[in-house]
Amino acid sequence: MTRTPLGRLLLALGATAGLCGPARAQVADLVSGDTLRVCADPANSPMSNREETGFENRIADLVAEKRGTPVRYTWFPMVTGFIRQTLQAGRCDVVMGYAQGDDLVLNTNHYYTSTHVLITRDASDLAGAETFSDPRLDGKRIGVVAGSPPATHLARRGMIGLARGYNLVVDRRVENPAAQMLDDLEAGEIDAAILWGPIGGPLVKAREGLTARPLLGETATPRLFYRITMGVRAGELEWKHELNSIIRRNQAEIDRILIDAGVPILDDYGAKLKEPPQAAPRRSAPFTPPT
């Protein structure tokens, strides 16, 4: 599966890691001033898609609105070489969702933090579990993305033998491991599923009879939460600062987009769910003195 931050790190290993020397000094000239040029996967729902209905598409629309420019996409599957073929090739200027600390891009400030979720059928006695040490998970068939942090936890607890693995590195135009995992859960072939929250949350919201619970109680390593940024080319500090300013001034609206999509967003420490933003106060009509 290609949407977890770990997946994005692994999938980008085929790209050239950063720019240096004269190339670094020249990249600022590549940013378009009259168009928000976005690199995105055309089949990466619920994050991005060619129909532009994903929550990353909606955030791109918000950024473009605040800049006063239209959005233009460069579509490319998020597989090995994604960054090299898009952002580093100068075909676009920003990736809307990228894990903080990935050296293939220059990260903006993070605009949300999320974690993995345990997905169960509504009637399951597993629905309240928040940690892999919960004894209710013992002996259960759990769907997990191979090579992901939750797979490491299951292996450490001796639970991987009963687990069903789903592919990490895929072209979503031809394979959809997350949807297949939930299909298997609904069919009773597995007892629970573990997905990256920004994938699992929206997918569960679109289905009936399933519950997604963030694994907030898990404190063992590897950690399950990640801070998500926008990614730009190395050296483009002014562009990064412009995006940081847009994020800072519009954080409440970004939060509303994410929550509306079903994404579980956490505080910066990954410890608890973030409170939904308050609606903007309605402005009263200006006072008109009597004549």
PLY file of the C-alpha trace (Angstrom):
ply
format ascii 1.0
element vertex 291
property float x
property float y
property float z
element edge 290
property int vertex1
property int vertex2
end_header
0.00 0.00 0.00
1.38 3.35 -0.95
-0.29 5.92 1.28
1.34 5.59 4.68
4.20 7.99 5.42
6.47 4.94 5.59
5.19 3.94 2.18
5.97 7.35 0.78
9.49 7.13 2.17
10.03 3.66 0.69
8.48 4.47 -2.66
10.71 7.48 -3.14
13.97 5.56 -2.72
14.42 5.53 -6.48
14.51 9.33 -6.59
17.63 11.48 -6.36
17.92 12.59 -2.74
18.10 16.37 -2.91
19.99 18.88 -5.00
23.34 20.44 -4.33
25.81 23.02 -5.61
24.77 25.20 -8.58
21.58 23.18 -9.08
20.40 24.15 -5.58
20.87 27.85 -6.37
18.78 27.62 -9.53
15.72 25.72 -8.38
13.90 28.81 -7.06
13.43 29.91 -10.67
11.26 26.84 -11.31
8.31 27.83 -9.08
5.35 29.19 -11.03
4.00 32.52 -9.82
0.67 32.31 -11.64
-0.34 28.65 -11.13
-0.24 26.23 -8.20
1.47 23.28 -9.87
0.76 20.14 -7.84
2.36 16.68 -8.17
-0.22 14.00 -7.32
-1.27 10.40 -7.81
-4.31 10.17 -10.13
-5.77 7.13 -8.31
-4.88 7.70 -4.67
-8.34 8.07 -3.11
-9.23 9.20 -0.51
-6.18 11.51 -0.72
-5.98 12.51 -4.38
-7.55 11.48 -7.66
-7.99 12.71 -11.21
-11.56 13.77 -10.39
-10.03 16.12 -7.76
-12.35 14.94 -4.99
-9.69 13.75 -2.50
-8.96 15.71 0.66
-5.48 16.65 -0.65
-7.21 18.03 -3.75
-9.44 20.13 -1.50
-6.42 21.42 0.43
-4.70 22.27 -2.86
-7.82 24.22 -3.86
-7.61 26.13 -0.57
-3.92 26.97 -1.07
-4.58 28.09 -4.64
-7.49 30.26 -3.50
-5.33 31.99 -0.90
-2.63 32.61 -3.53
-5.17 33.84 -6.07
-4.04 31.29 -8.68
-5.56 28.24 -10.38
-4.42 24.66 -9.70
-2.70 22.55 -12.36
-1.83 18.91 -11.76
0.99 16.71 -12.94
-0.40 13.20 -12.50
2.00 10.36 -11.78
1.51 7.12 -9.79
3.16 7.25 -6.37
5.60 4.46 -7.07
9.40 4.36 -7.18
10.68 7.49 -8.91
7.64 9.66 -8.16
9.65 12.62 -6.82
12.36 12.32 -9.47
9.83 12.24 -12.31
7.68 15.10 -11.01
8.98 17.56 -8.42
12.68 17.25 -9.16
12.03 17.29 -12.90
10.44 20.74 -12.53
7.05 19.57 -13.79
5.30 20.77 -10.62
6.13 22.71 -7.46
4.53 20.95 -4.47
3.43 17.54 -3.18
0.44 18.15 -0.91
1.13 15.35 1.59
4.61 14.18 2.61
6.01 12.79 5.85
8.08 15.20 7.93
11.79 14.44 7.80
11.90 12.80 4.37
15.11 14.08 2.73
13.77 13.59 -0.82
11.93 16.89 -0.43
12.18 20.11 1.56
9.35 19.89 4.09
7.08 22.76 5.01
5.78 22.98 8.56
3.42 20.09 9.21
-0.27 20.82 8.73
-1.62 17.73 10.45
-0.60 14.76 12.57
-2.29 11.39 12.28
-1.86 7.78 13.31
-2.81 4.24 12.35
-6.29 2.96 13.11
-7.70 -0.42 14.09
-10.78 -1.17 11.99
-13.37 -3.68 13.15
-16.94 -4.63 12.43
-19.33 -2.65 14.63
-20.46 -5.71 16.60
-16.93 -6.99 17.24
-15.57 -7.17 20.78
-12.30 -5.80 19.36
-13.81 -2.38 18.67
-12.39 -0.79 21.85
-8.76 -1.89 21.44
-6.21 0.95 21.33
-2.96 -1.00 21.67
-1.40 -4.16 20.29
-1.02 -5.53 23.81
-4.81 -5.70 24.25
-5.50 -9.40 24.99
-8.62 -9.26 22.83
-6.34 -9.25 19.77
-4.66 -12.53 20.72
-5.37 -15.30 18.24
-7.18 -12.97 15.84
-6.67 -12.71 12.10
-5.55 -9.15 11.48
-5.04 -7.50 8.11
-1.91 -5.36 7.92
0.20 -3.67 5.26
3.43 -5.60 4.81
6.52 -3.63 5.87
4.53 -1.02 7.80
5.12 -0.09 11.48
2.02 -2.04 12.63
3.44 -5.17 10.97
6.55 -4.77 13.15
4.37 -4.56 16.27
2.45 -7.70 15.30
5.68 -9.58 14.66
7.12 -8.49 18.01
4.07 -9.80 19.84
4.10 -13.11 17.96
0.87 -12.29 16.11
2.20 -12.12 12.57
1.63 -15.82 11.90
-2.13 -15.34 11.81
-1.99 -11.94 10.12
-2.86 -11.41 6.47
-0.43 -9.14 4.63
-1.36 -6.63 1.93
1.05 -5.03 -0.52
2.77 -1.75 0.29
4.24 -0.73 -3.08
1.47 -0.73 -5.68
0.17 1.26 -8.62
-3.27 2.27 -7.37
-4.58 2.41 -10.93
-4.51 -1.39 -10.98
-4.44 -2.49 -7.32
-6.16 -1.24 -4.16
-4.88 -3.07 -1.06
-6.75 -0.88 1.46
-10.15 -1.47 -0.16
-9.38 -5.19 -0.49
-8.50 -5.36 3.21
-11.85 -3.83 4.16
-13.68 -6.12 1.74
-12.02 -9.08 3.47
-13.02 -7.69 6.88
-16.66 -7.31 5.83
-16.61 -10.86 4.43
-15.30 -12.24 7.73
-12.02 -13.45 6.26
-10.12 -11.34 8.80
-11.18 -10.16 12.27
-9.67 -6.67 12.15
-7.71 -4.40 9.82
-4.95 -1.89 10.51
-4.52 1.05 8.14
-2.88 4.47 8.14
-5.57 6.78 9.52
-5.84 9.17 6.55
-6.67 6.11 4.44
-8.68 4.02 6.87
-10.72 6.85 8.40
-12.24 8.15 5.14
-12.75 4.64 3.73
-14.64 3.54 6.85
-16.72 6.72 6.78
-17.89 5.74 3.30
-18.98 2.23 4.42
-21.60 0.98 6.88
-20.98 -1.45 9.71
-17.30 -0.68 10.34
-15.56 1.28 13.11
-12.10 2.86 12.96
-10.35 3.52 16.28
-6.99 5.36 16.45
-4.29 3.31 18.19
-3.58 6.07 20.68
-2.63 3.76 23.53
0.36 2.20 21.77
3.61 3.54 23.25
6.08 0.90 22.03
8.33 1.57 19.05
8.11 2.06 16.16
5.75 4.95 16.64
2.47 4.90 14.77
1.86 8.63 14.33
3.45 10.94 11.77
3.44 14.66 11.05
2.45 15.44 7.48
3.83 18.40 5.52
3.83 19.73 1.99
6.97 18.84 0.04
8.91 21.24 -2.20
12.28 21.08 -3.95
15.47 21.43 -1.93
16.68 25.03 -1.75
13.29 26.66 -2.37
13.14 28.43 0.98
11.03 31.39 -0.14
8.41 29.03 -1.58
8.48 26.99 1.63
7.97 30.15 3.70
5.02 31.21 1.51
3.35 27.84 2.04
4.12 27.95 5.78
2.36 31.29 5.98
-0.71 29.92 4.17
-0.79 26.88 6.48
-0.48 29.01 9.61
-3.19 31.47 8.62
-5.64 28.80 7.45
-5.01 25.92 9.87
-8.60 25.85 11.14
-9.97 25.54 7.61
-7.45 22.79 6.80
-8.55 20.94 9.95
-12.18 21.19 8.87
-11.35 19.67 5.47
-9.52 16.77 7.11
-12.20 16.09 9.74
-14.95 16.30 7.13
-13.09 13.67 5.10
-12.87 11.36 8.11
-9.15 11.77 8.81
-8.25 11.31 12.50
-6.07 14.31 13.35
-4.02 14.38 16.54
-2.19 16.94 18.63
1.46 17.51 17.72
2.61 14.79 20.13
0.30 12.10 18.74
-1.23 11.66 22.20
-4.88 12.58 21.71
-7.38 13.55 19.06
-7.37 17.21 18.16
-10.46 19.17 19.05
-12.56 20.10 16.00
-12.08 23.77 15.07
-14.80 26.15 16.10
-16.92 27.58 13.33
-16.00 31.11 12.37
-18.19 33.56 14.30
-20.98 35.09 12.29
-20.47 38.81 11.78
-23.38 40.94 12.89
-24.75 43.60 10.61
-23.08 46.99 11.07
-24.87 49.32 13.48
-26.88 52.04 11.78
-27.78 54.91 14.08
-31.41 56.02 14.01
-32.18 59.10 12.00
0 1
1 2
2 3
3 4
4 5
5 6
6 7
7 8
8 9
9 10
10 11
11 12
12 13
13 14
14 15
15 16
16 17
17 18
18 19
19 20
20 21
21 22
22 23
23 24
24 25
25 26
26 27
27 28
28 29
29 30
30 31
31 32
32 33
33 34
34 35
35 36
36 37
37 38
38 39
39 40
40 41
41 42
42 43
43 44
44 45
45 46
46 47
47 48
48 49
49 50
50 51
51 52
52 53
53 54
54 55
55 56
56 57
57 58
58 59
59 60
60 61
61 62
62 63
63 64
64 65
65 66
66 67
67 68
68 69
69 70
70 71
71 72
72 73
73 74
74 75
75 76
76 77
77 78
78 79
79 80
80 81
81 82
82 83
83 84
84 85
85 86
86 87
87 88
88 89
89 90
90 91
91 92
92 93
93 94
94 95
95 96
96 97
97 98
98 99
99 100
100 101
101 102
102 103
103 104
104 105
105 106
106 107
107 108
108 109
109 110
110 111
111 112
112 113
113 114
114 115
115 116
116 117
117 118
118 119
119 120
120 121
121 122
122 123
123 124
124 125
125 126
126 127
127 128
128 129
129 130
130 131
131 132
132 133
133 134
134 135
135 136
136 137
137 138
138 139
139 140
140 141
141 142
142 143
143 144
144 145
145 146
146 147
147 148
148 149
149 150
150 151
151 152
152 153
153 154
154 155
155 156
156 157
157 158
158 159
159 160
160 161
161 162
162 163
163 164
164 165
165 166
166 167
167 168
168 169
169 170
170 171
171 172
172 173
173 174
174 175
175 176
176 177
177 178
178 179
179 180
180 181
181 182
182 183
183 184
184 185
185 186
186 187
187 188
188 189
189 190
190 191
191 192
192 193
193 194
194 195
195 196
196 197
197 198
198 199
199 200
200 201
201 202
202 203
203 204
204 205
205 206
206 207
207 208
208 209
209 210
210 211
211 212
212 213
213 214
214 215
215 216
216 217
217 218
218 219
219 220
220 221
221 222
222 223
223 224
224 225
225 226
226 227
227 228
228 229
229 230
230 231
231 232
232 233
233 234
234 235
235 236
236 237
237 238
238 239
239 240
240 241
241 242
242 243
243 244
244 245
245 246
246 247
247 248
248 249
249 250
250 251
251 252
252 253
253 254
254 255
255 256
256 257
257 258
258 259
259 260
260 261
261 262
262 263
263 264
264 265
265 266
266 267
267 268
268 269
269 270
270 271
271 272
272 273
273 274
274 275
275 276
276 277
277 278
278 279
279 280
280 281
281 282
282 283
283 284
284 285
285 286
286 287
287 288
288 289
289 290
